[in-house]
Amino acid sequence: MSGVPKLSRLATAPSHAGKDPASLLRLLLGCITASLIVFLASEKSWAQPSMARPSDQVQSKMVKVYGAGGLSGLEAYQSGFLVSPAGHIATAWSYVLDVDPVVILHDGRRFESKIVGFEPALELAVLKIEADDLSFFPIPESDNVSWGDPVLAVSNLFGIATGNEPASVMQGRVAAKTKLDARRGTFQTPYRGEVLLLDLVANNPGAAGGALVDPEGQFLGMLGKELRDRKTGVWLNYAIPAGVLRQPIGDIIAGRKTTLPDESNPVLPRDKSHSPIGLGIGLIPDVLENTPAFIDFIEKDSPAARVDLRPDDLIVLANGRRVSHQRALRDLLRRIDRRDQVALVVQRDNEILDLVLRP
């Protein structure tokens, strides 16, 4: 026991007069314990890096989106994030986009945007503003995120930021990586794919379309819309993973999939083109400036009846083009020869349906 003689020698030294070996041993053990606590604290600090740096990094890639308000006082704002240096913005597809929305960048600059494409089944929309050389999130092909990983949710929740104020940042963790199955009508959403469930409150008004990032500021997913279990009232905090979004966003930016009107197709005479009533579709009264293309009734033995279109279905696409309101639908049909088939995408409650009407 080489340590005991050393302690004995220290105990007999003049500077330690009056201290017995046991007292000195307790003193040394106390010092060792204190040093170990300091060491472990520094290790913990190193293992859990500050989120301040990635929070600052992502601010220039976030945008605020302002558009149309919904019924019953629903909010007219949400979040988005830049996905190209040329001004392409990914966000959640919602009633806010019923009109071409205004986009505000992190530095306060305001732009009018155009909806260049959207994917109803993913509740994803891509906007475009006329700006260049912007910071943006590269969308990875896949993610390595797993249960328990720390994350940041960045968004304009509650519409607090209206100019150059920074987006709100919430810190939390991934609670699970699973599939969102709403086939039983539990949740009010058409999305049926993979999600990241979050241990943080990401379902606040305005947060939809925000970005989920890792501690390095790398993009992990898009924050979903407010989602609540209709039976229990429990809110679900989730994000759609980057791997799910990469291809549709890329297709829209590259022009391989667009919902913009094709002005190259001429307007045909009425007796040579399609119309809603010619397909057997009666729309709700067109009394608003942008009345949605909700179906009011279906004529019997019509092309619409043969594909089981129903009252209250909402027509969102016609031959791949966005139907933003009833006038847009009529204009699109006027450009399609009545001898040709018409492909419609409709939303029925929480389902997205692809239907082909044949004359």
N, C-alpha and C positions, 0 to 999 in steps of 0.2 A: 504494500500500500504506500507507494511513493508520495501520495498526496498528503498523508498524515504528518510525516516529518516536516514537510514544507510548512504546513499550518502551524506546527509546533514552533518552528523557527520564527515565523511571523508573529506568533503570540508572545515570544520573549523579546521581540524587538522593542526599543524604547518608544517608537511612535505608536505602538499598539498597547501601551501599558494599561492594565486594568481590564483587558478583554481576554476572555478565555477562548479556547479553540472552538467550542460550540457556538458562541456568539458570532465569532468571525465567520464560521461556516454558514450561519443563517444570513449574514450580511452578504456574503459572496453569492449564495443561492438567490437572494433577492435581486442582486444586480443582474445575474444571469437571466432571471425571469423577466425583468423589465426590458432587457436587451432583446429577448426573444419576442416579447409583445410588440416592440417597435419594429423588429424585423418582419414579423407576420403582417403587421399593419401596412408596411411598405410593400410587401408582396401582394397583398389584397388590392392595394391601390394600383399596382402595376397590372394585375390580372383583370381589373375592371376599369379600363381607361375612361377618362372623362368624355362625355358625349358632347361637350361644348364645340369641339373642332368639327366633327361631322355635321353638327347642327348648322354651323356657319357655312359649311361647304355647300349644303343643299339649298340654301335660301335663294341663290341666283337662278336655280332651275325650277322654282315653284312659281305658279301664277294664281291669280284670283279670277274667277269666272262669274260674270253677272249676266243674267238673261231674264226670262219670263218668270213671273210668279205663278204658283200653282193655285188650285182651288183651296178654299178654307184657310187662306192666309199662309200657305206653304212658302218656304223661303225662295228667293229669286237669286241665290248665289250658291256656288260650290267651289271646289278646288280643282287644280290641274297641274301638270308638270310638263316641261319641255322635253321632247324626244328627238329633236333634230336642231342643228344650228340655224336652219332656215325658217324656224318659227312654227314647227308642227307641235301640237299640244295634245296630250292624251288626257282624257277626263272620263267621268261617268256619264253614260247616256241617261238623261232624265228630262223632266218637264222644263227644267231651266233652259234647255237647248231648243225649246219650241220656236224661239226666234234666234237669229244670228247673234251670239253673245258678245259682250264686251270683255276683253281680257286686259288685266293690269299686271305688269311685270313687277319684279321685286324692287326695281328702282322707281316705281311710280308711273312709268310710261303706260299710256292707254292705247289700245288697238281695237278696232272692229275686226271680228274674226268670221271666218266661213267654216261651216261644217263640211269637211271634205270626205268623210266616210264614217260609218259606224257599224258595229256588229251587235245587233239586238240581243242575241243569245248570250253574249258576254257582258252586256250592259256597258259597252265601251264605245266611246266616240273620239274622233281625231279632228281637231280644229287646226286652222292655219291663219297666221297673222303675217303681215308684210314686214318682216324684220330679218336681219342677218347677223351672223357671228354671235350667236347666243350660247350660253352655257346650257348643257342638256344632259339627261340621263341616258347613257347607253343601256339598252335592254339586253340583259344576258340571256343566253339560250336556255340555261337552267340555273337553279339555285341550290346552294348547299345548306340552306337553313333547316334547322330541326328544332324539336321541342326544347324549350328552355333557353334558346338563343336570345340575347338582348337585341332590341330593335328600337327604332324611332319612328313615330307616325307624325308626318309633317303635313299640315293642312291649314285652311282658313276657316276653322270651326267658328261658328256663331257670327261669321262675317265681321270679325273684329278688325281685320286689316283691310283698309279701303284704298290705300295709296302705297307708299314705299315702306310701310311697317312690315316687319318680318312675319312670316307665317308662324303659326303656333307649332310647338314641338312637344310631343308627349313621349315619355320613355316607358318601356315595358318589355315584355318577353313574348315569344311565340308559345302559345298554350298547346297547340296541336296542328298537325298538317293532315288534312282529311278532305273528303268530298262533301260538298253541300248538296244534300238530297232533299229537294222540296216537292217530290212527287206526291206526297200525301197531303199537300196543301198546308204544311206546317208554317212555312215562311212564304212571304209574298214577294217572290222574285222569280224571273225566268231562268236564272243562272243555275246550272246543275253540275258545275265542274269542281276542280280542286280549289281549296281555299287554305289560307293560313289563319287559324283562329288565334286571336290576340288577347293577351292578358293586359289590356289597357282599354280605355274608353275611346274608341275610334268611331262610334256611330252618332256623334253629335251633328246637329244641322250644319251644313256647309263643309263637313269633312269629306264627303264623297268625292272621289277623284283625286284625293291626296296621295302622297307617296310614302311607302314603307321602306326604310333603309336600314342597313346594318351599322355597327359601330365605326366602320370605315367610310360611311357615306355612300355605299354602293346600293343601287336600286334592288329591292326585293319584290315589290308588288304594288298594286293600286288599291287604295282603301275603298271598300264597297259602300253601297248606299245604306241608309238606316234600315235595319232589318230586325223585325221582332216576331217572336213566336206568337201566332194568333191565339193559341190556346192558353199559354202560360203568361204571356206578356213579357217574357225574358228577351232582352236585347242581345243581339249577336254582333260581336266585334270581329271583323274579318278583313282580309285583303286577298285579291286575286293574284296569284304568283306571277312573277316575271316571265317564266317559261311559257305560261298560257297566253300571255299578251304579245310576245315577241313577233310571231308570224302575222297575226292580223294587223298589228301596227305597221309592220314592214310592208305588207301588201297594200295598205291604204296609202302610205307615203309614196310608194313606188308607182301608184296609179293602177296597180293590178286589181284593186277593188275600190271603187268610188261610188258614192251615192249622189254626186252632183248631177243636176239635169244635163242631158245630152242635147245641146241646142242644135247639133248638126242634123238631127232628124226633123224634117219640116212638119208643120201642123197640117194635117190632112183635112179634106172636107168632112163635114159631120157625117155624111152618109157613107163614108169610106173608112171611118175610124171607130175606135171603141169609145164607150161612155159608161159611166157607172150603171145607169138604168138599162143600157143595152146588155150588160153582163148580168142583170138581175139584182143589182145592188141599190137599195134605197138608203141614202145617208141621212143622218140627223139634220135638222134645219140649220142652214148656214147663216147664222145670225151674228157671229163674231168676226173680227178682222182676220183671225187665223183659226177658224173652226176646225178641230181635229176631224180626221176621216173615220169617225165612228159609224158603224152600220146600224141603221134603224130597223130595216126589214129586208127580207130576201124574197124575190119573186119565185113562185113554184116553177119547176121544170126549166130552170135557167142554168147557165154555166156556173153561177155562184151556188145555186142549190145543189148541183151535182158534186161539188167538192165540199159540201157541208159548211159553207160560210154561215155565220149566225149573227143575229142582232147583238150589239154591244162589242163585237170584234172591232179592233182598231187596226186599220191598214197602215203599215209603217214603210213598206217598200213596194214599188211596182216596177217589174223588170229591172230590179237592182237599184232603182233610184229612190231617193228619199221622198216620202210623202209627208211634208211638213204641215199641210192643211188641205182642205177640200179643193181649193182652186188648183193647187199643185197636182192633185190626183187627176182632175179633169184635163189639165194641160198635158200630163204624161200620157193619158189614154188617147188624147187627140193626135198623138204622134205615133200610134201603133195601128197598123192596118187591121181592120175588123176581122180579116180572115186568119190573122195570126193569134197564137195563144198569148195569154198574159200571166206572168208569174207574180204572185203576191206573197208578201210576208206579213202576217197579221199577228197581233198579240191578243190572246184570249185569256183573260184573267192573268195567271202567272205563266202561261205557256207561249212559246214562239212557234208559229206554224208556217211551213212553206207549202203553198198551194199553187196549182197550175190550172187556170181557167181556159177551157178550150171552147171555141165558138160552136 
